[in-house]
Amino acid sequence: MKFKVPDLYRVEKIFGPPGTGKTYELLKILKQKLDYGYPKEDVLLVGYSRATAQNLKDRCKKDLNFTEEETKPIKTLHALCKHALPKPEPSLLSKADKDYFKTCLNNPIKTWKPREEYTKVQKEEDEDEDIDLGIISKKLDLINKGRSYFKAGDTWESVRYYFDEKQDDFQFGNVVRRDLEWTYDTYKEFKKKYNLMDFTDMLAATLKQEVKFPKYKIVFVDECQDLNPLMWAVIDKIIDKKGLIYLAGDDDQSIFGFNCGEPEHFLHKPAHYTRVLDRSYRLPRKILDFSQNIISNIGPKYRKEKVFGPKIVDGVEVQGNIYEIGRSLDDIEDKVKEDSWIMCSRTNNKLFHYKKMLMEKNLLWKTRAKSGSDNSYNYSIKNKVRQVLSLWHKFVTKEKLEGRDVCKLIQEIKSEHLNIKKKDNKPDKSTLFVSDNNYNYEDLVSKNVFKDSFKIDEEWFNYIKFTKEDVQNQSYMDGGTKFELFLDADEAHNYIVNIYKKDKTLIKTKILIGTIHSVKGLEATNVVVCDVWNYPCYQNYREKTPKHRHEEIRCAYVAVTRSTENLFMYRPTPRKRSGEHSFEMLDRDFYKKEENYDTQRHIQRCSV
């Protein structure tokens, strides 16, 4: 007998400060509803991002014994909308499409090529057309922000409103409304001609009358503080007006303002019942108090006050530690090898300094992958190196290798150890190796592949030379001068060798490096934070509006609340004469309360 849902419409908002377990709370409620008799097919779990959705899936499998099939309905809003569109739906706009659009913008529609004839914009074409690609990217960015704000639907009126009312002249001062409208119309025609859609179209298209969602009886939405108005419109459509909806989020952790994810959308959402989770299972007392001092710089008019307690172990409050680091990270070098670490900064270019320090100390690090999974990472040594060394291990143990793998291995071996010639850095497999056949060391010796100096019992680094392309070789611009993490192939190769001597897997590290936005939702025993107090290196801070200042304060709050035990704070600044990295202490002006805050003085002081 099918369970009958009570004739009730109820919205509950759950405010979850850092570490209070708002996701756990959602799953606890879900379990109660399932135990009560709600069918799983009538329940929807939605995450803001792929990482959020993946976390929900993992937690449902672990805590609620969901099967893989039962977790499939757990999606992002974009994925949910994509599946609801009539089939066949338009193709998703690719990078090649975007690049080609920049060329089409200055040409009549009749001159546009068939889609199958282009893959990317040629550089010389851009030069011939005299296209300012930077301005066009700004225009598209502004157009999609206006569409996401959804003031008047997915129309030009929404874009115009956003351009006129929500933005000042600082960021888009060289974009005029007439040109923006022309770009909007051309962009719309471009997508129509080639049957394309972007991520905003994915959401907006489902709000049309002919698109129908299943009417879910219970809807759980996580990370609500990051939703923009267009996303809220989609949520309103999928809710059964006789159902239940649980909205979990924290306005103090809203840091996606660049996607119109402003905290007031969540704060002002009507609800029948609102509650605040009152215990953090992550934050020690000192770090909690410190983070509250930061977030209190935003007045109560713009946020919801929340009172919650620190982490407790065996009935005692955990105190934690806060350290200010000046000049270098030498003080924590011994600790880096212990426990888990997050090293974060406000902008990508500042991550260069973390990586430089770790590289000099022959330490491995990882960055969060863009795949969306919490368990997916990119390492400072790229996967290609691990694959080659895996082949080498098989080779020296005299295991058989397929011909294609033999080629991969030999192309990395230095030419002075080979009798064969490597054309275009690849061995001639057509005459020596058959892809599907298997070969071992003796086979290659019989084919006279190696010179007599080649000794199988020696280490790989005597014969293989890796390059800068085999590591995460980040660049850094300072005063028009480019600095690279690894100066040359020798430095990169030596780094790989030294890491290999410590860890033959090349993946054993507990050090995660990323921007504040990329580490949001994660935690670690030790957290290092830089560049959240002392600006104006980020343009939003220079806009001198309360909205943008609040965004930066929330970024600082998110950063410091990643720590479960120790918080380290510093600001690296390169010395212009040599590109070396040094460190400055915190800017105390950051702690000035809003009513006493002198933005102009702060900017001038930071600019010196």
ABEGO torsion letter per residue (X at the ends): XBBBBBBBBBBBBBBBBBGAGAAAAAAAAAAAAAAAGBBAAABBBBBABAAAAAAAAAAAAAAAGBBAAAAAABBBAAAAAAAABBOBBBBBBBAAAAAAAAAAAABBAAABBBAAABABBBAAAAAAAGBBAAAAAAAAAAAAAAAAAGAAEBBAAAAAAAAAAABBAAAAAABBAAAAAAAAAAAAAAAAAAGBBBAAAAAAAAABAABBBBBBABBBBBGAAABBAAAAAAAAAABBAABBBBBBBBAAABAAAAAGBBAAAAAABBBABBBBBABBAABBAAAAAAAAAAAAABBAAABBBBBBBBBBBGGBBBAEBBBBBBGBAAAAAAAAABEBBBBBBABAAAAAAAAAAAAAAGBBBBBBBAAGBAABBBBABBAAAAAAAAAAAAAAAGBBBBAAAAAAAAAABBAAABABBBBGGBBBAAAABBAABBBBAAAAAAAGABBAABBAABBAAAABBBBAAABBBBBBBBGGBBBBABABAAAAAAAAAAAAAABAAGABBABBBBBAAAABGBBBABBBBBGAABOAABAAAAAGBAAAAAAAAAAAAAAAAABAABBBBBBBBBBAAAGBBBBBBBBAAAABBAAABBAAAAAAAAAX
